[in-house]
Amino acid sequence: GVRDAAYAGGTLTLSPLGQNLGSTFCKDCFLGLVSAGDASGPNSAERAKLLELLPADKRLNGNFMDGCPSSVSSPLVLSCQDGKKQDTVRQIVNWYASKNVVISDADVHFFDDRTTNVQPFAGTGFNAHQISCSSRDEGGAIGLCGAALDEIVSAPGVRLCGGQELDAFVV
């Protein structure tokens, strides 16, 4: 198996979404990835596997960027601070526009297991949905098993587990 250095480490386990991205509405989308993790570091087998699963034409052949720069040159961005991912999503949308792929804010869908990453999307014009709602750890802070396929919806808005919709984010 492929080594995954996240959390306590171990063998990479793909969620139902990771195994079946092409069966969701995302199959017709350009893709972006924003993670607090580093996908086991540069030149890792984990990164190679993820690139294999993310169709090159749906990411314009973009590769992983480390360090979450404020201006991105790829739609796959790693080591981004929790609570700030909405800023990186904006940079990814801008990067696609620079490649003549214009994506309206209303057509952007972000999925994350942490409430602290979904809440800040309220008021941005982007859609964001908390996932991995049926399996939680660390007092409910993180999802254990990744996204279930039925959580990958094209519904508008910003929604947390339990269906709570957010209109605006107040700090």
Salt bridges, closest charged atoms under 4 A:
ASP28 OD2 - LYS27 NZ 3.84
GLU52 OE2 - LYS49 NZ 3.11
ASP66 OD1 - ARG47 NH2 2.48
ASP82 OD1 - LYS85 NZ 3.77
ASP82 OD2 - ARG114 NE 3.65
ASP105 OD1 - ARG90 NH1 2.89
ASP112 OD2 - LYS85 NZ 3.01
GLU165 OE1 - ARG159 NH2 3.19
